[in-house]
Amino acid sequence: MSQFAINIMFVGGSFLLYILIAIWAKAGSTKDFYVAGGGVHPITNGMAIGADWMSAASFISMAGLIAAGGYANSSFLMGWTGGYVLLAMLLAPYLRKFGKFTVPEFIGDRFYSKNARLVAVLCLIVASVTYVIGQMAGAGVAFSRFLEVDATLGLIIAAVVVFIYAVLGGMKGITYTQVAQYCVLIIAYTIPAVFISVQLTGNPIPGLGLFSTHVDSGMPLLSKLNQVITDLGFNEYTADVDNKLNMVLFTLSLMIGTAGLPHVIIRFFTVPKVADARWSAGWALVFIALLYLTAPAVASMARLNLMTTIYPDGTAAAPIEYDERPNWVREWEVTGLIQFTDKNEDGRIQLYNDSPAFESEAQSRGWKGNELVVNRDILVLANPEIANLPGWVIGLIAAGGLAAALSTAAGLLLAISSAISHDLIKGSINPNISEKGELLAARISMAVAIVVATWLGANPPGFAAQVVALAFGIAAASLFPALMMGIFSKRVNNTGAIAGMLTGLGFTLTYIFVYKGWLFIPGTNNLADTPENWVLGISPLSIGAVGAIVNFAVAFVVSNATEEPPVEIQELVESVRYPRGASGAQDH
């Protein structure tokens, strides 16, 4: 059987499974559509959270980023993991105690203002749309390689599948589909990792293999990797970070952005009791850890495999002939995600760091520039091919990559749909809309969101994890402070909350657009996205943490300069913060 046929079998079989689940779990009411009827078991919910959480950025991009940047890019791992713990401990139980369908509904009721609810809808849509771009871009990468179709056509296929199971099933269908997607993605991620760990270190546990001995060289794996890449002008894989302020802010931005993203928060509304929300968080952490503890090993081994593919003897002396490149390079070249340019016309592949610091050394070797460009998003997907694993493993990882992208995309699209139908239409435009009308509006909203997400996914502003990081920064600067102040401060009022959200969102978006080069500022020459141009060396990907500080500061200053919230609102905050209904007796 050809590899293409195997890929079709795995991907097509998984898609069929998702659609059948959606038909079985079709939403018949708005409660089914928004919160799956509110009766999801904590273990089931924990697994669904795991799939919702581990997006294309986690499955496809995170290991690629760590592979490219080493320790310096471990911020993604620390930020996303730490953020989930923050969400589970500080927000999830209290929001479940409040008992509403959506994040904007909580903000609107807590800050006793329709305007606050509408501003929250705006923040949610901006963050979620940015996030979903990364998922659709990741789906396009997987489709373009494994189904051998154009990336745009792949996006359309992915959109159709999501349309069927998300629009039909709502949260109820998405929940059980995400359980299946978690099983697919975790198996797809770990099996190649185990194979590769055994090949390189003899250890079947990737996380332990990372700190084991490299079989061929007899050196520690990380020492071998450092030796190979430093000889080619790259920084040591385990090198410390120069700009620690930026790293701290970036990690913080990912953490609090995580806790402010609505597609994960709404999952805690699907369980029967507050206690179940806590158990869901615990189980989700277990399911997430299975991938996140494996990712650093996958990254390191993928980087070493890539380098030794180009330099088989492990040194820069003998790069491989282009005509003798392995089949996996040829296959990925077709997608445009690997590109070779023979700059010195010697017929060999020179892969190295062509920075000014290494320029003189490169010239002494007769090199005229790096000749191989490898998209970071392909390393995990290409891992089985790089390691010459069986065809069924390649098919499995294709299905896993698509499962990761589509599971998170569905959760995000539901959050957008709920914000529009429940918070905007029912909450402001037409409060008397019938349940049937609201359900129809929710499905139409999701359909429109899918179309917009597909178009944006075909024209992403960066690779998957980078776009996702921007989304986390936006959520960190806008929604997270409002949620935290709504739960833990009785003094913050509606005026302060609105001012804080708008200021945090505006500040963060302005910085991102200016320093990503998307906004022209009169009187400036070229504000390229480089550390030399950033304010205090703070990356656009890290600015969300500063935006959150601005949000908190503005909210507190404005609130203290205006009237206190009504007594009943202060009592409401008190009842949410001390959930006497943790056993379920007094849950809303």
N, C-alpha and C positions, 0 to 999 in steps of 0.2 A: 504494500500500500504506500502511495506517495505521501510525502510530508504534508502537502497541501490537503490531501484527503483526510489525513489524521487531524489536522488543525480544524477543518470544517466539522469533523465529527465531534470534537471536544467543544468547540465554540457553539456550534448549532445545537448540540445536546443540552448545554447549559442554558442557552436562550429558551429552548423549548420548556425546560424545567421552570424557568422564571415565569413564563407566560401561563403555564398550567396552574402554578401556585396563585397567580393573580386572579385567574378565573375562579378558582376554588374559594379565594378569600375576598371576593368582590365586596366593596363597601356599599352598604345599603342605607347609610344614614351619615349625617355630618360628623357624628361622634366616631363612627367607623373610619371616616375619611381623615379626620384630624388626629385622633388619638387611638385608633384601632379598637374602639369600644371601651378602652380603659381597663382591659382585663388580661393583659399580656403577662406571662409568667416571668419572674426576675431572670432566670437563666436564659430563657428565650430572648428577653429584652437585652440582656448583657451581650449575647452573641450578635444581635442586630445592631447594637451600639458599636460593637467591634467592627462590623462591616461598614457601618455609616462613617465611623471614625477613620478607618484605614483606607484612605482614598487612593486615587492614582498617584498622588504625591508620595504617600507612604509606600505603596507597592512598587511603583515604577521609578519615581524620581529620588526618593530619599537616599537609597543606597548609591545611586548615581552621583548625587551631590557629595556624599561622604567619600566615595571612590575618587572623585576629582579633587576634593579639597582636604581630605584626611581629617585630622582632629579639629581643624578650624571649622568644618561644616557639621560637627557633631551637635551644634546648637539646635539644628532641626530635631534631632532625636531627643535632646534634653527638654527643649521647649514644648514640643507636642506631648511628651509623656508627662512632664510636670504640670502642664496645663490641664490635662485630664484629671489628675489628682486634685487640682485646685477646683475644678468644676464639680467633681464628685463630693468634695467636702464642704465647700462654701456656698454652692448655689442649688444643686439638684434637689436635696431634700426640702429646702424651703420653698422653691418654686412649685414642687409637687404639692406641698401643703396648701399653697395658695389656690391650686386647683383650676387653673385656666387652660385654654387650648393653646395659646400662643404667647411668645415673648412680648410682642406689642400690647397684647391684652393685659398682661401683668403690669407693664409700665403705665398704660393708660389708667388702670384702676388704682394702682399704688400712688400715682401722682395726680389722681383725680382730674384728668384733663384729656379731652379728645385730641387736642393739639399734640400732647406728649405722645399719645398713641400713634398719631400720624407721622411724627418725627421718627419714632422707633421703626415704623414701617419703611420709611425712607432709608434709614441706616441698615436695616435688615436686607433690603433689596440690593443696595449697593454692595454690601459685603458678600451676600450669597451669590449674586450674579458674577462677581469677580472670582469667587471660589469655583463656581461651576464651569467657568472657562477652562480652568486647569484640568478638570475631570474630562471634559469633552476633548481637549487637546491630547490628553493621555490615551483616550479611546482611539483617537485618530492614529496615533503612533502605533498602537497594537494592531489595529486593523490593517494599516498600510503594509505591515510586514507579513503578518501571519495569514491574512486572507488574500494577500496579493492584489489589493485594490487601492485606488487612489484614496488619500487620507480624507478628502472631502466626502467621497462616497461612503467611506467607513464611518464617518461622523453621522451621516444620514441613517445608515443601518442601525447604529447605536441609538440614535434618537427615536427611531421607530419602535425598537424594543422597549425603551424606557417609557415611551408614550403608552404602549399597550398595558404594561403592568402597573405603572404609576397612576395614570389617569383612571384606569378601571378600578384598581384596588385601593387607591389612596394609602393612608398609613397602614391600614390592615393588610393590604396586599404587599406593600413595601416591607413591612416587618418580617413576614415569613419568607419573602424573597431574599431579604438580607441575611436571614439565617442560612439559606442555601448558598448565597454568595460568600458568606464568611467561610463556610466549609470548603468551597472551591478555592478561594484565594489563599487560605492558610496552607492547604495541602500543596497548591501550586508553588508557593513561596519556599516551603521548607524542604520538599523532596529534592529539587536541584541543589539547594544549599548543602544538604547532607551528602549527596553524591560528590560535590566539588570539595567539600571539607575532607572527605575520605581520600580523594585523589591527591590533594595537596599536602595533607598533614597526617592522614591515617586515622583521624579522630572523627567519629560519626556525628558528634555534637558541634555544630558550627561555632557556637559561642566559645567553646573550649578550644576548638581548632584554631581560632584566631590567635591564641596565645601558645600554640604548640609549635613543633619543629617542622619546617618545610622539608618534605621528604627528599626532594632532588638535591638540595644544597646542604642539608644538615644544619642550616641556620634557623633561628626563630623566624616565623613567618613574617612578622612586621619588620624585622631587621633585613630580611631578604628584599622586601618591598622597598624599604628605604634605600638600600644599596642600588637597586635597579633604577629608581626614578631620580635620585640625586645625580647619578652619572649622566642624566639627560637634562639637567638644569632645573628640575622641579624641586620645590621645597621638600624637606623630609615629611613623610606621611604623618608622623607623630609629632611634628613641630608645634610649638606653642603659638598662640595668636598674638600678633603685634598690637592690634587695636582692641584692647580688652573692654573699653567702654562700649564700643559698637557690639561686641559679642554679648555682653551682659544685657544691653538694651534689646538686641535681637531675640535673645532667649526669653526675656521678659515679655516682649511683644507677642511671641508665639504662645506663651503660657496664658496670658490674660486674654489674648485673642481667641484661644481655644475655649476658654470659659465663657466667652461672649457669643460664640457661634450658635445660631438658633437651631440648626438642623440636628445637633446632638442634644441640646437642652429639651427640645420637644419630645424626645424619646422617653424622658422621665415622666411625662404626663400620661404615658400609655399603661402604667401599672396601677393596680387597685389601691395600694396604700403607700404612705410615706416610707414605711419600713422596706417595702418592696423597691422603692427608688434607691435606697441605700444598698440593698443587696444587688440590684442591677448594676450599680456602679462598681461594686466589688468584683462581680463576675466579668464585667466588661474589661476591667484592668487585667484580669487573668488572660482573657482571650487576646487582648492587645499585646500583652507582654510576649506572647509566643512569636509574634513577628518582630517586635521592636528589639528583642534580645538577639535575634538572628541577623538583623539588618547590618550591624557593623562588620560582621564576618563576611556577609555577602559582598559588601562594598570592597573590603580589603582584598578578598580573593578574586573578585572580578577585575580590579585594577591590576593585580599581579598577572592574571591570565591574559589580559589585554596586552600588557607590556611584553610578556614573554612570547606572545604570538608574533609581535613585530620584531622582537629581538630574541630569537630562540635560544641563544647561548647565555642570555641574561645580561649582556653587555652591549654598549653602543657600537662596538667594533663591526658587527655583522648584521645590519638590518635585513629583513627579508626582501627578496625580489618581489616587485609588484605582481608580476605574472604568476608567482608562486603563492600568492596570498590565499589563505584558507577560504573554504566555501562560504563560511558564515559572513566574512567580509563582503564577498560578492553579492550575497543575498541582501544584506543591509544597504549596500551601495545603490541597489535598485530603488530603494525608498527615498534616497537623498539624505538619509540621516547619518551616513558615513560618506565623506568626500575626500578624494585623493587628488593632489596636484603635484606633479613631478617637477619641482622648482629648480632642481639642479640637474635634471635630465640624466640621472644615472640609473634609472629603472628600479631603484630601491625605495622603500618607504622609510622616510625619516620622521619619527614621531618624537618631538621634544618640546621643551619650553623655549620659545623663541623670544624671550624677554631681553631687554638691553643688557642685563647682568650676565647673560649666557652667550651673548652675540659673538664675542671674540672667540670663545671656545668652539662654537658651532662653525664659524668661518674656517678655523684651523682644521676642521674635519671635512671641509668642502661642502657644508650644508648652507642653503640659501633661504631657509625659512621652514617652519613646520609644514609638513606635507599631508598630514592626515587629520581631518576634523571629525571627531566622534561626538554625536549628540548624547548628552548625559542621560537622557531619558531611555536609552536603549540598553544600558548595561545589564539590568536585571532581566529584561526580556531576552537578551542575547546570551545570557549566561549558559543555558543548556547547550546551545550550539557551540559556544567557545570551548566548552569542556567535552564536546563530542558525546553528549548524553543521548539516550534512545529517543526516537521520534515521538513516542507517546509523552515524554516529559516536556518536549517543546510544545506539543498540543495543549498539555495541561497548563503550562505557564501562560499561554495565549489566553485561555479561558480565565485564568486567575487575574491577569492584568485587566481584562475587560470587566470582570466581576467587581474589582476594586473601584474602577472608574464609574461604573454604572450604579453601584450601590450608594456611593456618596452623592452622585448626581441626582438620584431619585430623592434622597433625603433633603437636599438643598432645594430642589424644585418643589417639593411639598411645602417647605418652609415659605418659599416665595408665594406659592398658590394660597396658602392659609392666610398670609399677611394681606393679600389682595382681597380674597373673598370674605374672610371673617373680620379682619380689622378695618379694611378700607371700605368695602361695599356694605357689609352688615353693620359695622361699627360707626360709619359716618354717612355714607351716601344713602343707603336704604335700610334703616334699622328694622323695618317691618317685613323684610323679605322672608318668604317661606323657607322651610328647611329644604324642600325640593329645589327651590330656586337657588339657595345658597350652595347646595351640592353641585348644581349645574355650573354656577359661577366658578366654583373651585376647580372643576374639571376644565373649563374653558381657560381659566387663568393658567393652569398647569400646561395646557397645550400651547398657549402663546409663549410661556416661559421656555418651553422646550425648543420652540422655533428660534427664539432669540439666542438661547444658549448654544444651539448648533451653529448659528451664524458666527457668533463670537468665538466659539471653539475652533472654527476654521481660520480665524485671524487673531490668534492669541498674542498678547504683548510680551511673551517670554515663555520659557519652558515651564512644565507643569508645576514643579515645586516652587518656582519663583513667583508665579501668578498666585498660587495658594498662599504664600507668605504675605503678599500684598493684602489678600482678603483677611488674613488673621490680624494684620495691623489695623485695618479699617474697623473690624469688630472690636479690637482692643480699645481703640480710641473713642468709639461711639456707644456700643451697647453694654460692654462690661462694667464701666463705672456706674451707669444708670441702674443696672441690676444689683450691684453691690450696695450702692447708696439706698436703693429701694428696700433692701432687706435689713441693712445694718444701721441706717441712720433715720431717726424720726424727724430730724430737723430739716432735711432737704425737701424743698417744696417743688411744685410743678414748674414755676418760673426758673428755678435753679437747674432742674433736670433738663428742661428744654434748651436752656442756654448752654449747658455743659455738653449735651449731645451734639448740637449744631456746631459749637466751637471746636470740639474734638474732631468731628468728622471733617469740617472745613479745613482746619489746620493740617490734618494728615493727608487729605487728598491734594491740597495745594503743594505740600512738600514732595509727595510722590510724583505729581505731574511735572513739577519744575525739574526735579533732579533725575527723573527718568527720561527727560528730554521731550515730554509730550505737550509742554506748554511754553509758548514763546514769551519771554519777558523782554520788553523793549529796553534797549541799552546794554544788553548782555550779548556776548559773542556766542559761546557754545557751552552750555552747562551739561556736559556729558556726564553719564552715570559712572563717575570715577571717584575714588576716595579724596582726590585732590580738590574736587568741587564741593563735596558734602560739607555741611555745617558741622564743625567739631568732629568730622570723620564719621558722622552718623548716616548710615545707609538708608535709602528709601524703604528698604525692607524692615528696618529697625525703628522707624519713626513712630510706629503705633504706640510704643511704650511712652514716648514723650507726649503724644496726643492724648493718651489716657490721663497723664498727670495734669495736662491743661484742662481736660474735661472735669476731673475732680475739683481742681482749684476754682474754676469758673462756677461750678455748681454750688460749692460751699460759700463762696463770696456772695453770689447773687441771692442764695437762700437766706443767708444771715442779714442781708440788707432788705429783705422783704418779709411778709407775714409768715408766721409759722403755719405748717399744715393743720387742717382741722383736727380736733381731738379724736374723731372716729378713725381718721387715717393713721394717727399715731398709735391708736389701740390696735389697728389692723397690722401694723408693722410689728408690734409686740407679739401678736398671736402667731404671725408667720415665723418670727425669729425663735420663738420657744414652742416648737410644735408638740403640744401635749397629745396630739392625735397620732404620735409616732406608731402606736400599736394598731392604728386604723380606726379607732373608735370615733375620733372627731375629725377625720379627714373630710375636706370639702369635696 
